[in-house]
Amino acid sequence: MREINVRDIDQLLEYTCNMKASDLHINVGCKPTLRVNSVLEQIPNTEVVTPEISWGLIREMLDDEKKAYLEANGEVDFSFSRAGLGRFRVNAYRQRGTYSLAIRLLPFDIPKFDSLGLPSVIKSFAMKSKGLVLATGPTGSGKSTTLASIIGLINEHRKAHIITIEDPIEYLHRHKNGLIDQREVGSDTKSFASALRAALREDPDVILVGEMRDPETIAIALTAAETGHLVFSTLHTIGAAKTIDRIIDSFPPAQQNQVKGQLATVLEGVISQQLIPKRDGTGVVPAVEVMVVTPAIRNLIREGKPYQINSMIQTGTSSGMQSLESNLAKLVTDGLISQEDAMIRASDPQILFQLINKRW
């Protein structure tokens, strides 16, 4: 294998793509590192990264404005493209006085929904005329990819005005049946909240909010869904019940009853997903919980009883619902993932164990 020049970002990115890695990490004191099938692997035949090398790579990728922001704030998000390779989402950050890079590979093409291995009921969310749909999960669980595929479905099949607000823009959509505008926080708009507030005056049918980071953004998203728009967003939570708790707990106690009422009215579904390494080491597979909001679930949200939602999901298969444990059990018994990996990720390992034994 030829030696990779760690000072040449194009060589590093090309190798990352050739290895089908999801992420490239540049950290001072070790060799460049890839995440391949969820496992970290150092790039062989490369030299150890020095402070000079990491800063040189950052200087090459950043304009003066973003360099100044990085030096002032200690971190900066941005994205860029390389012809023939793809798009890349980058976080540059300072640690122990030196700079590091976390680079996520984003394919040029919007992934087709049917290629993602997701439950087909999720497609129905794309056809809703209004309401709030949330994709949740830990960092790197495929939330952005799932929502990009849903936006792609809407763009392809509906005459809708779609506005996305992202930090940074990850997948580039083209106008198809729909009209689509993509705004990037930091370059096109000041914040998620200000862009979302402005979006309500821009005649949207569908709004994608990259992340509901703060109570102000959550409140405007709820209002947007309440006033007849279809809103998609993400949260770093695992499971529908915890997602609902997180939203309500973001607000002061005096506002929580109002938020419960709004959420009970507008929420249409929660997709909670994790990516798990395949047993044969050839990639990852999504493990997904899907909550489709029914009148009974709306009542639980309104009454402040989200802890009862998990049992509703387990018994809601006729409505298209799917619990995380039932999906994990299927993946284990189909031979796609190991039981050990499934147990680590289960919300209720005891129920998972029972489901696996029942399937076998």
Sequence and secondary structure as in RCSB ss.txt:
>XXXX:A:sequence
MREINVRDIDQLLEYTCNMKASDLHINVGCKPTLRVNSVLEQIPNTEVVTPEISWGLIREMLDDEKKAYLEANGE
VDFSFSRAGLGRFRVNAYRQRGTYSLAIRLLPFDIPKFDSLGLPSVIKSFAMKSKGLVLATGPTGSGKSTTLASI
IGLINEHRKAHIITIEDPIEYLHRHKNGLIDQREVGSDTKSFASALRAALREDPDVILVGEMRDPETIAIALTAA
ETGHLVFSTLHTIGAAKTIDRIIDSFPPAQQNQVKGQLATVLEGVISQQLIPKRDGTGVVPAVEVMVVTPAIRNL
IREGKPYQINSMIQTGTSSGMQSLESNLAKLVTDGLISQEDAMIRASDPQILFQLINKRW
>XXXX:A:secstr
     TT HHHHHHHHHHTT SEEEE TTS  EEEETTEEEE SS     HHHHHHHHHHH  HHHHHHHHHHSE
EEEEEEETTTEEEEEEEEEETTEEEEEEEEE SS   GGGTT  GGGHHHHT SSEEEEEE STTSSHHHHHHHH
HHHHHHH   EEEEEESS  S    SSSEEEEEEBTTTBS HHHHHHHHTTS  SEEEES   SHHHHHHHHHHH
HTT EEEEEES SSHHHHHHHHHHTS HHHHHHHHHHHHHHEEEEEEEEEEE TTSS EEEEEEEEE  HHHHHH
HHTT GGGHHHHHHT GGGT B HHHHHHHHHHTTSS HHHHHHH S HHHHHHHHHHH 
